[in-house]
């Protein structure tokens, strides 16, 4: 089974001194990294954990809000 692909926002946070990757469709699902790539890699792990926790607790899992093009 393929996991849904959620949009990820990546931005520099001067306050944190790091790149932030945020998943707007999944509340409180974000991660930081030294590079944009690191932040995205970390948030991909966070997405899996978020989805696992939602499923195990019976919470609804939202569908991705945007359809992403695949190459």
mmCIF file of the N, C-alpha and C atoms, coordinates in Angstrom:
data_MODEL
# 
_entry.id   MODEL 
# 
loop_
_atom_site.group_PDB 
_atom_site.id 
_atom_site.type_symbol 
_atom_site.label_atom_id 
_atom_site.label_alt_id 
_atom_site.label_comp_id 
_atom_site.label_asym_id 
_atom_site.label_entity_id 
_atom_site.label_seq_id 
_atom_site.pdbx_PDB_ins_code 
_atom_site.Cartn_x 
_atom_site.Cartn_y 
_atom_site.Cartn_z 
_atom_site.occupancy 
_atom_site.B_iso_or_equiv 
_atom_site.pdbx_formal_charge 
_atom_site.auth_seq_id 
_atom_site.auth_comp_id 
_atom_site.auth_asym_id 
_atom_site.auth_atom_id 
_atom_site.pdbx_PDB_model_num 
ATOM 1   N N  . UNK A 1 1  ? 0.843  -1.187 0.000   1.00 0.00 ? 1  UNK A N  1 
ATOM 2   C CA . UNK A 1 1  ? 0.000  0.000  0.000   1.00 0.00 ? 1  UNK A CA 1 
ATOM 3   C C  . UNK A 1 1  ? 0.882  1.242  0.000   1.00 0.00 ? 1  UNK A C  1 
ATOM 4   N N  . UNK A 1 2  ? 0.633  2.163  -0.898  1.00 0.00 ? 2  UNK A N  1 
ATOM 5   C CA . UNK A 1 2  ? 1.380  3.415  -0.963  1.00 0.00 ? 2  UNK A CA 1 
ATOM 6   C C  . UNK A 1 2  ? 0.758  4.430  -0.023  1.00 0.00 ? 2  UNK A C  1 
ATOM 7   N N  . UNK A 1 3  ? 1.589  5.101  0.746   1.00 0.00 ? 3  UNK A N  1 
ATOM 8   C CA . UNK A 1 3  ? 1.106  6.153  1.633   1.00 0.00 ? 3  UNK A CA 1 
ATOM 9   C C  . UNK A 1 3  ? 0.738  7.370  0.792   1.00 0.00 ? 3  UNK A C  1 
ATOM 10  N N  . UNK A 1 4  ? -0.259 8.122  1.232   1.00 0.00 ? 4  UNK A N  1 
ATOM 11  C CA . UNK A 1 4  ? -0.613 9.340  0.494   1.00 0.00 ? 4  UNK A CA 1 
ATOM 12  C C  . UNK A 1 4  ? 0.557  10.315 0.509   1.00 0.00 ? 4  UNK A C  1 
ATOM 13  N N  . UNK A 1 5  ? 0.637  11.148 -0.507  1.00 0.00 ? 5  UNK A N  1 
ATOM 14  C CA . UNK A 1 5  ? 1.691  12.150 -0.603  1.00 0.00 ? 5  UNK A CA 1 
ATOM 15  C C  . UNK A 1 5  ? 1.114  13.499 -0.180  1.00 0.00 ? 5  UNK A C  1 
ATOM 16  N N  . UNK A 1 6  ? 1.612  13.997 0.919   1.00 0.00 ? 6  UNK A N  1 
ATOM 17  C CA . UNK A 1 6  ? 1.128  15.268 1.458   1.00 0.00 ? 6  UNK A CA 1 
ATOM 18  C C  . UNK A 1 6  ? 2.041  16.410 1.024   1.00 0.00 ? 6  UNK A C  1 
ATOM 19  N N  . UNK A 1 7  ? 1.452  17.587 0.745   1.00 0.00 ? 7  UNK A N  1 
ATOM 20  C CA . UNK A 1 7  ? 2.284  18.755 0.434   1.00 0.00 ? 7  UNK A CA 1 
ATOM 21  C C  . UNK A 1 7  ? 3.148  19.123 1.643   1.00 0.00 ? 7  UNK A C  1 
ATOM 22  N N  . UNK A 1 8  ? 4.358  19.544 1.366   1.00 0.00 ? 8  UNK A N  1 
ATOM 23  C CA . UNK A 1 8  ? 5.303  19.940 2.410   1.00 0.00 ? 8  UNK A CA 1 
ATOM 24  C C  . UNK A 1 8  ? 5.791  21.355 2.099   1.00 0.00 ? 8  UNK A C  1 
ATOM 25  N N  . UNK A 1 9  ? 5.674  22.241 3.074   1.00 0.00 ? 9  UNK A N  1 
ATOM 26  C CA . UNK A 1 9  ? 6.218  23.594 2.963   1.00 0.00 ? 9  UNK A CA 1 
ATOM 27  C C  . UNK A 1 9  ? 7.595  23.602 3.604   1.00 0.00 ? 9  UNK A C  1 
ATOM 28  N N  . UNK A 1 10 ? 8.573  24.173 2.916   1.00 0.00 ? 10 UNK A N  1 
ATOM 29  C CA . UNK A 1 10 ? 9.934  24.256 3.450   1.00 0.00 ? 10 UNK A CA 1 
ATOM 30  C C  . UNK A 1 10 ? 10.348 25.724 3.488   1.00 0.00 ? 10 UNK A C  1 
ATOM 31  N N  . UNK A 1 11 ? 10.857 26.154 4.649   1.00 0.00 ? 11 UNK A N  1 
ATOM 32  C CA . UNK A 1 11 ? 11.263 27.548 4.784   1.00 0.00 ? 11 UNK A CA 1 
ATOM 33  C C  . UNK A 1 11 ? 12.360 27.671 5.829   1.00 0.00 ? 11 UNK A C  1 
ATOM 34  N N  . UNK A 1 12 ? 13.122 28.762 5.749   1.00 0.00 ? 12 UNK A N  1 
ATOM 35  C CA . UNK A 1 12 ? 14.167 29.052 6.718   1.00 0.00 ? 12 UNK A CA 1 
ATOM 36  C C  . UNK A 1 12 ? 13.545 29.755 7.918   1.00 0.00 ? 12 UNK A C  1 
ATOM 37  N N  . UNK A 1 13 ? 13.885 29.313 9.112   1.00 0.00 ? 13 UNK A N  1 
ATOM 38  C CA . UNK A 1 13 ? 13.427 29.951 10.337  1.00 0.00 ? 13 UNK A CA 1 
ATOM 39  C C  . UNK A 1 13 ? 14.628 30.570 11.044  1.00 0.00 ? 13 UNK A C  1 
ATOM 40  N N  . UNK A 1 14 ? 14.702 31.889 11.024  1.00 0.00 ? 14 UNK A N  1 
ATOM 41  C CA . UNK A 1 14 ? 15.783 32.577 11.733  1.00 0.00 ? 14 UNK A CA 1 
ATOM 42  C C  . UNK A 1 14 ? 15.666 32.333 13.232  1.00 0.00 ? 14 UNK A C  1 
ATOM 43  N N  . UNK A 1 15 ? 14.446 32.244 13.729  1.00 0.00 ? 15 UNK A N  1 
ATOM 44  C CA . UNK A 1 15 ? 14.219 32.006 15.159  1.00 0.00 ? 15 UNK A CA 1 
ATOM 45  C C  . UNK A 1 15 ? 14.827 30.667 15.598  1.00 0.00 ? 15 UNK A C  1 
ATOM 46  N N  . UNK A 1 16 ? 14.650 29.629 14.758  1.00 0.00 ? 16 UNK A N  1 
ATOM 47  C CA . UNK A 1 16 ? 15.182 28.300 15.083  1.00 0.00 ? 16 UNK A CA 1 
ATOM 48  C C  . UNK A 1 16 ? 16.607 28.105 14.573  1.00 0.00 ? 16 UNK A C  1 
ATOM 49  N N  . UNK A 1 17 ? 17.034 28.956 13.643  1.00 0.00 ? 17 UNK A N  1 
ATOM 50  C CA . UNK A 1 17 ? 18.349 28.794 13.039  1.00 0.00 ? 17 UNK A CA 1 
ATOM 51  C C  . UNK A 1 17 ? 18.440 27.506 12.241  1.00 0.00 ? 17 UNK A C  1 
ATOM 52  N N  . UNK A 1 18 ? 17.334 27.157 11.583  1.00 0.00 ? 18 UNK A N  1 
ATOM 53  C CA . UNK A 1 18 ? 17.271 25.893 10.839  1.00 0.00 ? 18 UNK A CA 1 
ATOM 54  C C  . UNK A 1 18 ? 16.211 25.982 9.759   1.00 0.00 ? 18 UNK A C  1 
ATOM 55  N N  . UNK A 1 19 ? 16.295 25.043 8.821   1.00 0.00 ? 19 UNK A N  1 
ATOM 56  C CA . UNK A 1 19 ? 15.242 24.876 7.824   1.00 0.00 ? 19 UNK A CA 1 
ATOM 57  C C  . UNK A 1 19 ? 14.100 24.112 8.476   1.00 0.00 ? 19 UNK A C  1 
ATOM 58  N N  . UNK A 1 20 ? 12.877 24.498 8.149   1.00 0.00 ? 20 UNK A N  1 
ATOM 59  C CA . UNK A 1 20 ? 11.681 23.859 8.693   1.00 0.00 ? 20 UNK A CA 1 
ATOM 60  C C  . UNK A 1 20 ? 10.894 23.261 7.540   1.00 0.00 ? 20 UNK A C  1 
ATOM 61  N N  . UNK A 1 21 ? 10.438 22.021 7.728   1.00 0.00 ? 21 UNK A N  1 
ATOM 62  C CA . UNK A 1 21 ? 9.524  21.376 6.790   1.00 0.00 ? 21 UNK A CA 1 
ATOM 63  C C  . UNK A 1 21 ? 8.226  21.150 7.549   1.00 0.00 ? 21 UNK A C  1 
ATOM 64  N N  . UNK A 1 22 ? 7.145  21.677 7.019   1.00 0.00 ? 22 UNK A N  1 
ATOM 65  C CA . UNK A 1 22 ? 5.843  21.652 7.684   1.00 0.00 ? 22 UNK A CA 1 
ATOM 66  C C  . UNK A 1 22 ? 4.825  20.981 6.777   1.00 0.00 ? 22 UNK A C  1 
ATOM 67  N N  . UNK A 1 23 ? 3.951  20.163 7.359   1.00 0.00 ? 23 UNK A N  1 
ATOM 68  C CA . UNK A 1 23 ? 2.897  19.476 6.603   1.00 0.00 ? 23 UNK A CA 1 
ATOM 69  C C  . UNK A 1 23 ? 1.565  20.096 7.027   1.00 0.00 ? 23 UNK A C  1 
ATOM 70  N N  . UNK A 1 24 ? 1.029  21.040 6.255   1.00 0.00 ? 24 UNK A N  1 
ATOM 71  C CA . UNK A 1 24 ? -0.168 21.763 6.663   1.00 0.00 ? 24 UNK A CA 1 
ATOM 72  C C  . UNK A 1 24 ? -1.396 20.871 6.877   1.00 0.00 ? 24 UNK A C  1 
ATOM 73  N N  . UNK A 1 25 ? -1.486 19.760 6.177   1.00 0.00 ? 25 UNK A N  1 
ATOM 74  C CA . UNK A 1 25 ? -2.650 18.877 6.306   1.00 0.00 ? 25 UNK A CA 1 
ATOM 75  C C  . UNK A 1 25 ? -2.651 18.066 7.598   1.00 0.00 ? 25 UNK A C  1 
ATOM 76  N N  . UNK A 1 26 ? -1.489 17.950 8.250   1.00 0.00 ? 26 UNK A N  1 
ATOM 77  C CA . UNK A 1 26 ? -1.367 17.137 9.457   1.00 0.00 ? 26 UNK A CA 1 
ATOM 78  C C  . UNK A 1 26 ? -0.968 18.044 10.617  1.00 0.00 ? 26 UNK A C  1 
ATOM 79  N N  . UNK A 1 27 ? -1.904 18.367 11.503  1.00 0.00 ? 27 UNK A N  1 
ATOM 80  C CA . UNK A 1 27 ? -1.614 19.299 12.594  1.00 0.00 ? 27 UNK A CA 1 
ATOM 81  C C  . UNK A 1 27 ? -0.380 18.904 13.396  1.00 0.00 ? 27 UNK A C  1 
ATOM 82  N N  . UNK A 1 28 ? 0.458  19.892 13.650  1.00 0.00 ? 28 UNK A N  1 
ATOM 83  C CA . UNK A 1 28 ? 1.665  19.751 14.460  1.00 0.00 ? 28 UNK A CA 1 
ATOM 84  C C  . UNK A 1 28 ? 2.691  18.793 13.865  1.00 0.00 ? 28 UNK A C  1 
ATOM 85  N N  . UNK A 1 29 ? 2.621  18.547 12.564  1.00 0.00 ? 29 UNK A N  1 
ATOM 86  C CA . UNK A 1 29 ? 3.588  17.663 11.904  1.00 0.00 ? 29 UNK A CA 1 
ATOM 87  C C  . UNK A 1 29 ? 4.610  18.535 11.183  1.00 0.00 ? 29 UNK A C  1 
ATOM 88  N N  . UNK A 1 30 ? 5.803  18.627 11.792  1.00 0.00 ? 30 UNK A N  1 
ATOM 89  C CA . UNK A 1 30 ? 6.877  19.422 11.202  1.00 0.00 ? 30 UNK A CA 1 
ATOM 90  C C  . UNK A 1 30 ? 8.206  18.873 11.688  1.00 0.00 ? 30 UNK A C  1 
ATOM 91  N N  . UNK A 1 31 ? 9.274  19.314 11.048  1.00 0.00 ? 31 UNK A N  1 
ATOM 92  C CA . UNK A 1 31 ? 10.620 18.892 11.435  1.00 0.00 ? 31 UNK A CA 1 
ATOM 93  C C  . UNK A 1 31 ? 11.592 19.967 10.983  1.00 0.00 ? 31 UNK A C  1 
ATOM 94  N N  . UNK A 1 32 ? 12.793 19.926 11.555  1.00 0.00 ? 32 UNK A N  1 
ATOM 95  C CA . UNK A 1 32 ? 13.832 20.873 11.182  1.00 0.00 ? 32 UNK A CA 1 
ATOM 96  C C  . UNK A 1 32 ? 15.064 20.133 10.692  1.00 0.00 ? 32 UNK A C  1 
ATOM 97  N N  . UNK A 1 33 ? 15.935 20.881 9.995   1.00 0.00 ? 33 UNK A N  1 
ATOM 98  C CA . UNK A 1 33 ? 17.186 20.314 9.521   1.00 0.00 ? 33 UNK A CA 1 
ATOM 99  C C  . UNK A 1 33 ? 18.174 21.402 9.183   1.00 0.00 ? 33 UNK A C  1 
ATOM 100 N N  . UNK A 1 34 ? 19.431 21.003 9.019   1.00 0.00 ? 34 UNK A N  1 
ATOM 101 C CA . UNK A 1 34 ? 20.480 21.955 8.651   1.00 0.00 ? 34 UNK A CA 1 
ATOM 102 C C  . UNK A 1 34 ? 20.363 22.418 7.206   1.00 0.00 ? 34 UNK A C  1 
ATOM 103 N N  . UNK A 1 35 ? 19.731 21.600 6.370   1.00 0.00 ? 35 UNK A N  1 
ATOM 104 C CA . UNK A 1 35 ? 19.509 21.934 4.961   1.00 0.00 ? 35 UNK A CA 1 
ATOM 105 C C  . UNK A 1 35 ? 18.045 21.665 4.638   1.00 0.00 ? 35 UNK A C  1 
ATOM 106 N N  . UNK A 1 36 ? 17.532 22.220 3.540   1.00 0.00 ? 36 UNK A N  1 
ATOM 107 C CA . UNK A 1 36 ? 16.154 21.899 3.163   1.00 0.00 ? 36 UNK A CA 1 
ATOM 108 C C  . UNK A 1 36 ? 15.950 20.392 2.983   1.00 0.00 ? 36 UNK A C  1 
ATOM 109 N N  . UNK A 1 37 ? 16.937 19.728 2.375   1.00 0.00 ? 37 UNK A N  1 
ATOM 110 C CA . UNK A 1 37 ? 16.841 18.284 2.165   1.00 0.00 ? 37 UNK A CA 1 
ATOM 111 C C  . UNK A 1 37 ? 16.739 17.540 3.503   1.00 0.00 ? 37 UNK A C  1 
ATOM 112 N N  . UNK A 1 38 ? 17.558 17.934 4.469   1.00 0.00 ? 38 UNK A N  1 
ATOM 113 C CA . UNK A 1 38 ? 17.510 17.300 5.792   1.00 0.00 ? 38 UNK A CA 1 
ATOM 114 C C  . UNK A 1 38 ? 16.145 17.484 6.446   1.00 0.00 ? 38 UNK A C  1 
ATOM 115 N N  . UNK A 1 39 ? 15.589 18.684 6.338   1.00 0.00 ? 39 UNK A N  1 
ATOM 116 C CA . UNK A 1 39 ? 14.283 18.959 6.945   1.00 0.00 ? 39 UNK A CA 1 
ATOM 117 C C  . UNK A 1 39 ? 13.203 18.099 6.308   1.00 0.00 ? 39 UNK A C  1 
ATOM 118 N N  . UNK A 1 40 ? 13.238 17.953 4.983   1.00 0.00 ? 40 UNK A N  1 
ATOM 119 C CA . UNK A 1 40 ? 12.245 17.123 4.297   1.00 0.00 ? 40 UNK A CA 1 
ATOM 120 C C  . UNK A 1 40 ? 12.410 15.654 4.679   1.00 0.00 ? 40 UNK A C  1 
ATOM 121 N N  . UNK A 1 41 ? 13.641 15.176 4.750   1.00 0.00 ? 41 UNK A N  1 
ATOM 122 C CA . UNK A 1 41 ? 13.876 13.784 5.151   1.00 0.00 ? 41 UNK A CA 1 
ATOM 123 C C  . UNK A 1 41 ? 13.323 13.534 6.549   1.00 0.00 ? 41 UNK A C  1 
ATOM 124 N N  . UNK A 1 42 ? 13.527 14.483 7.447   1.00 0.00 ? 42 UNK A N  1 
ATOM 125 C CA . UNK A 1 42 ? 13.019 14.328 8.811   1.00 0.00 ? 42 UNK A CA 1 
ATOM 126 C C  . UNK A 1 42 ? 11.498 14.385 8.862   1.00 0.00 ? 42 UNK A C  1 
ATOM 127 N N  . UNK A 1 43 ? 10.893 15.267 8.073   1.00 0.00 ? 43 UNK A N  1 
ATOM 128 C CA . UNK A 1 43 ? 9.432  15.368 8.129   1.00 0.00 ? 43 UNK A CA 1 
ATOM 129 C C  . UNK A 1 43 ? 8.779  14.146 7.481   1.00 0.00 ? 43 UNK A C  1 
ATOM 130 N N  . UNK A 1 44 ? 9.463  13.494 6.550   1.00 0.00 ? 44 UNK A N  1 
ATOM 131 C CA . UNK A 1 44 ? 8.911  12.257 5.993   1.00 0.00 ? 44 UNK A CA 1 
ATOM 132 C C  . UNK A 1 44 ? 8.799  11.185 7.077   1.00 0.00 ? 44 UNK A C  1 
ATOM 133 N N  . UNK A 1 45 ? 9.765  11.133 7.977   1.00 0.00 ? 45 UNK A N  1 
ATOM 134 C CA . UNK A 1 45 ? 9.695  10.218 9.124   1.00 0.00 ? 45 UNK A CA 1 
ATOM 135 C C  . UNK A 1 45 ? 8.541  10.647 10.041  1.00 0.00 ? 45 UNK A C  1 
ATOM 136 N N  . UNK A 1 46 ? 8.407  11.955 10.258  1.00 0.00 ? 46 UNK A N  1 
ATOM 137 C CA . UNK A 1 46 ? 7.339  12.472 11.112  1.00 0.00 ? 46 UNK A CA 1 
ATOM 138 C C  . UNK A 1 46 ? 5.961  12.174 10.532  1.00 0.00 ? 46 UNK A C  1 
ATOM 139 N N  . UNK A 1 47 ? 5.820  12.237 9.208   1.00 0.00 ? 47 UNK A N  1 
ATOM 140 C CA . UNK A 1 47 ? 4.541  11.913 8.567   1.00 0.00 ? 47 UNK A CA 1 
ATOM 141 C C  . UNK A 1 47 ? 4.163  10.467 8.869   1.00 0.00 ? 47 UNK A C  1 
ATOM 142 N N  . UNK A 1 48 ? 5.096  9.549  8.702   1.00 0.00 ? 48 UNK A N  1 
ATOM 143 C CA . UNK A 1 48 ? 4.822  8.134  8.988   1.00 0.00 ? 48 UNK A CA 1 
ATOM 144 C C  . UNK A 1 48 ? 4.388  7.956  10.437  1.00 0.00 ? 48 UNK A C  1 
ATOM 145 N N  . UNK A 1 49 ? 5.090  8.608  11.364  1.00 0.00 ? 49 UNK A N  1 
ATOM 146 C CA . UNK A 1 49 ? 4.743  8.501  12.781  1.00 0.00 ? 49 UNK A CA 1 
ATOM 147 C C  . UNK A 1 49 ? 3.364  9.097  13.049  1.00 0.00 ? 49 UNK A C  1 
ATOM 148 N N  . UNK A 1 50 ? 3.067  10.229 12.423  1.00 0.00 ? 50 UNK A N  1 
ATOM 149 C CA . UNK A 1 50 ? 1.771  10.881 12.603  1.00 0.00 ? 50 UNK A CA 1 
ATOM 150 C C  . UNK A 1 50 ? 0.661  9.956  12.132  1.00 0.00 ? 50 UNK A C  1 
ATOM 151 N N  . UNK A 1 51 ? 0.823  9.384  10.927  1.00 0.00 ? 51 UNK A N  1 
ATOM 152 C CA . UNK A 1 51 ? -0.202 8.500  10.375  1.00 0.00 ? 51 UNK A CA 1 
ATOM 153 C C  . UNK A 1 51 ? -0.371 7.239  11.219  1.00 0.00 ? 51 UNK A C  1 
ATOM 154 N N  . UNK A 1 52 ? 0.728  6.654  11.677  1.00 0.00 ? 52 UNK A N  1 
ATOM 155 C CA . UNK A 1 52 ? 0.657  5.465  12.536  1.00 0.00 ? 52 UNK A CA 1 
ATOM 156 C C  . UNK A 1 52 ? -0.086 5.768  13.833  1.00 0.00 ? 52 UNK A C  1 
ATOM 157 N N  . UNK A 1 53 ? 0.230  6.906  14.445  1.00 0.00 ? 53 UNK A N  1 
ATOM 158 C CA . UNK A 1 53 ? -0.421 7.284  15.699  1.00 0.00 ? 53 UNK A CA 1 
ATOM 159 C C  . UNK A 1 53 ? -1.914 7.528  15.492  1.00 0.00 ? 53 UNK A C  1 
ATOM 160 N N  . UNK A 1 54 ? -2.262 8.183  14.395  1.00 0.00 ? 54 UNK A N  1 
ATOM 161 C CA . UNK A 1 54 ? -3.679 8.440  14.117  1.00 0.00 ? 54 UNK A CA 1 
ATOM 162 C C  . UNK A 1 54 ? -4.437 7.133  13.920  1.00 0.00 ? 54 UNK A C  1 
ATOM 163 N N  . UNK A 1 55 ? -3.865 6.222  13.142  1.00 0.00 ? 55 UNK A N  1 
ATOM 164 C CA . UNK A 1 55 ? -4.526 4.942  12.901  1.00 0.00 ? 55 UNK A CA 1 
ATOM 165 C C  . UNK A 1 55 ? -4.674 4.143  14.185  1.00 0.00 ? 55 UNK A C  1 
ATOM 166 N N  . UNK A 1 56 ? -3.633 4.079  14.983  1.00 0.00 ? 56 UNK A N  1 
ATOM 167 C CA . UNK A 1 56 ? -3.689 3.255  16.199  1.00 0.00 ? 56 UNK A CA 1 
ATOM 168 C C  . UNK A 1 56 ? -4.640 3.831  17.238  1.00 0.00 ? 56 UNK A C  1 
ATOM 169 N N  . UNK A 1 57 ? -4.881 5.138  17.208  1.00 0.00 ? 57 UNK A N  1 
ATOM 170 C CA . UNK A 1 57 ? -5.801 5.749  18.167  1.00 0.00 ? 57 UNK A CA 1 
ATOM 171 C C  . UNK A 1 57 ? -7.210 5.945  17.604  1.00 0.00 ? 57 UNK A C  1 
ATOM 172 N N  . UNK A 1 58 ? -7.403 5.559  16.349  1.00 0.00 ? 58 UNK A N  1 
ATOM 173 C CA . UNK A 1 58 ? -8.726 5.678  15.734  1.00 0.00 ? 58 UNK A CA 1 
ATOM 174 C C  . UNK A 1 58 ? -9.091 7.067  15.255  1.00 0.00 ? 58 UNK A C  1 
ATOM 175 N N  . UNK A 1 59 ? -8.123 7.971  15.210  1.00 0.00 ? 59 UNK A N  1 
ATOM 176 C CA . UNK A 1 59 ? -8.402 9.317  14.690  1.00 0.00 ? 59 UNK A CA 1 
ATOM 177 C C  . UNK A 1 59 ? -8.481 9.275  13.173  1.00 0.00 ? 59 UNK A C  1 
ATOM 178 N N  . UNK A 1 60 ? -9.281 10.133 12.582  1.00 0.00 ? 60 UNK A N  1 
ATOM 179 C CA . UNK A 1 60 ? -9.351 10.173 11.120  1.00 0.00 ? 60 UNK A CA 1 
ATOM 180 C C  . UNK A 1 60 ? -8.056 10.690 10.519  1.00 0.00 ? 60 UNK A C  1 
ATOM 181 N N  . UNK A 1 61 ? -7.728 10.153 9.359   1.00 0.00 ? 61 UNK A N  1 
ATOM 182 C CA . UNK A 1 61 ? -6.528 10.586 8.631   1.00 0.00 ? 61 UNK A CA 1 
ATOM 183 C C  . UNK A 1 61 ? -7.000 11.436 7.458   1.00 0.00 ? 61 UNK A C  1 
ATOM 184 N N  . UNK A 1 62 ? -6.599 12.705 7.429   1.00 0.00 ? 62 UNK A N  1 
ATOM 185 C CA . UNK A 1 62 ? -7.046 13.573 6.330   1.00 0.00 ? 62 UNK A CA 1 
ATOM 186 C C  . UNK A 1 62 ? -6.403 13.191 5.009   1.00 0.00 ? 62 UNK A C  1 
ATOM 187 N N  . UNK A 1 63 ? -7.149 13.394 3.950   1.00 0.00 ? 63 UNK A N  1 
ATOM 188 C CA . UNK A 1 63 ? -6.603 13.205 2.608   1.00 0.00 ? 63 UNK A CA 1 
ATOM 189 C C  . UNK A 1 63 ? -5.698 14.386 2.291   1.00 0.00 ? 63 UNK A C  1 
ATOM 190 N N  . UNK A 1 64 ? -4.683 14.189 1.466   1.00 0.00 ? 64 UNK A N  1 
ATOM 191 C CA . UNK A 1 64 ? -3.849 15.327 1.059   1.00 0.00 ? 64 UNK A CA 1 
ATOM 192 C C  . UNK A 1 64 ? -4.702 16.405 0.390   1.00 0.00 ? 64 UNK A C  1 
ATOM 193 N N  . UNK A 1 65 ? -4.390 17.668 0.670   1.00 0.00 ? 65 UNK A N  1 
ATOM 194 C CA . UNK A 1 65 ? -5.191 18.772 0.146   1.00 0.00 ? 65 UNK A CA 1 
ATOM 195 C C  . UNK A 1 65 ? -4.866 19.113 -1.299  1.00 0.00 ? 65 UNK A C  1 
ATOM 196 N N  . UNK A 1 66 ? -3.723 18.711 -1.775  1.00 0.00 ? 66 UNK A N  1 
ATOM 197 C CA . UNK A 1 66 ? -3.330 19.057 -3.142  1.00 0.00 ? 66 UNK A CA 1 
ATOM 198 C C  . UNK A 1 66 ? -2.894 17.823 -3.886  1.00 0.00 ? 66 UNK A C  1 
ATOM 199 N N  . UNK A 1 67 ? -3.222 17.798 -5.142  1.00 0.00 ? 67 UNK A N  1 
ATOM 200 C CA . UNK A 1 67 ? -2.759 16.698 -5.993  1.00 0.00 ? 67 UNK A CA 1 
ATOM 201 C C  . UNK A 1 67 ? -1.391 17.088 -6.521  1.00 0.00 ? 67 UNK A C  1 
ATOM 202 N N  . UNK A 1 68 ? -0.405 16.261 -6.268  1.00 0.00 ? 68 UNK A N  1 
ATOM 203 C CA . UNK A 1 68 ? 0.949  16.574 -6.682  1.00 0.00 ? 68 UNK A CA 1 
ATOM 204 C C  . UNK A 1 68 ? 1.273  15.851 -7.985  1.00 0.00 ? 68 UNK A C  1 
ATOM 205 N N  . UNK A 1 69 ? 1.933  16.559 -8.859  1.00 0.00 ? 69 UNK A N  1 
ATOM 206 C CA . UNK A 1 69 ? 2.337  15.957 -10.133 1.00 0.00 ? 69 UNK A CA 1 
ATOM 207 C C  . UNK A 1 69 ? 3.512  15.008 -9.892  1.00 0.00 ? 69 UNK A C  1 
ATOM 208 N N  . UNK A 1 70 ? 3.517  13.918 -10.587 1.00 0.00 ? 70 UNK A N  1 
ATOM 209 C CA . UNK A 1 70 ? 4.629  12.972 -10.505 1.00 0.00 ? 70 UNK A CA 1 
ATOM 210 C C  . UNK A 1 70 ? 5.367  12.988 -11.834 1.00 0.00 ? 70 UNK A C  1 
ATOM 211 N N  . UNK A 1 71 ? 6.674  12.942 -11.749 1.00 0.00 ? 71 UNK A N  1 
ATOM 212 C CA . UNK A 1 71 ? 7.496  12.965 -12.960 1.00 0.00 ? 71 UNK A CA 1 
ATOM 213 C C  . UNK A 1 71 ? 7.497  11.604 -13.626 1.00 0.00 ? 71 UNK A C  1 
# 
